[in-house]
Amino acid sequence: MILETSIRSYVLRNFLFTDDDGQLQNDVSFLEEGIVDSTGVLELVMFVEETFDIAVEDEEILPENFDSVAQLARYVQTKRDGKEV
């Protein structure tokens, strides 16, 4: 759950401008709720690469990997485990 906490904190601070955990659930769609736009996705990619020391390939920048706290945490864990995404 450390992944989810770290990702949620980043999104709250950088996109929702709050520290209130109640403002974002792990399964809320960033895109459908207007939390993250295309530029925001690139910010998320940089955050993931720098914070979790993984390389994000262009073809992996998909909604199923970057559209919620839960999806992003699952993506990061899969990359850390060395599995194909």
Contacts in CASP RR format, 6 or more apart in sequence:
PFRMAT RR
TARGET T0000
AUTHOR 0000-0000-0000
METHOD contacts of the structure
MODEL  1
MILETSIRSYVLRNFLFTDDDGQLQNDVSFLEEGIVDSTGVLELVMFVEE
TFDIAVEDEEILPENFDSVAQLARYVQTKRDGKEV
3 52 0 8 1.000
3 73 0 8 1.000
3 76 0 8 1.000
3 77 0 8 1.000
4 26 0 8 1.000
4 69 0 8 1.000
4 70 0 8 1.000
4 73 0 8 1.000
6 51 0 8 1.000
7 69 0 8 1.000
7 72 0 8 1.000
7 73 0 8 1.000
7 76 0 8 1.000
8 21 0 8 1.000
8 24 0 8 1.000
8 26 0 8 1.000
8 69 0 8 1.000
9 19 0 8 1.000
10 44 0 8 1.000
10 47 0 8 1.000
10 51 0 8 1.000
11 24 0 8 1.000
11 30 0 8 1.000
11 35 0 8 1.000
11 36 0 8 1.000
11 44 0 8 1.000
11 69 0 8 1.000
12 18 0 8 1.000
12 19 0 8 1.000
12 20 0 8 1.000
12 21 0 8 1.000
12 23 0 8 1.000
12 24 0 8 1.000
13 19 0 8 1.000
14 43 0 8 1.000
14 47 0 8 1.000
15 30 0 8 1.000
15 35 0 8 1.000
15 36 0 8 1.000
15 40 0 8 1.000
16 23 0 8 1.000
16 24 0 8 1.000
16 35 0 8 1.000
24 35 0 8 1.000
24 69 0 8 1.000
25 69 0 8 1.000
26 68 0 8 1.000
26 69 0 8 1.000
26 70 0 8 1.000
26 73 0 8 1.000
27 68 0 8 1.000
27 69 0 8 1.000
27 70 0 8 1.000
28 35 0 8 1.000
28 68 0 8 1.000
28 69 0 8 1.000
29 67 0 8 1.000
29 68 0 8 1.000
30 36 0 8 1.000
30 66 0 8 1.000
30 67 0 8 1.000
30 68 0 8 1.000
31 63 0 8 1.000
31 67 0 8 1.000
32 67 0 8 1.000
36 43 0 8 1.000
36 44 0 8 1.000
36 66 0 8 1.000
41 61 0 8 1.000
41 66 0 8 1.000
44 66 0 8 1.000
44 72 0 8 1.000
45 56 0 8 1.000
45 61 0 8 1.000
45 66 0 8 1.000
48 54 0 8 1.000
48 56 0 8 1.000
48 72 0 8 1.000
48 75 0 8 1.000
48 76 0 8 1.000
49 55 0 8 1.000
49 56 0 8 1.000
52 76 0 8 1.000
52 79 0 8 1.000
52 80 0 8 1.000
54 76 0 8 1.000
54 79 0 8 1.000
54 80 0 8 1.000
56 79 0 8 1.000
57 85 0 8 1.000
60 75 0 8 1.000
60 85 0 8 1.000
63 71 0 8 1.000
64 71 0 8 1.000
65 71 0 8 1.000
65 72 0 8 1.000
65 75 0 8 1.000
65 85 0 8 1.000
66 72 0 8 1.000
66 75 0 8 1.000
75 85 0 8 1.000
78 84 0 8 1.000
78 85 0 8 1.000
79 85 0 8 1.000
END
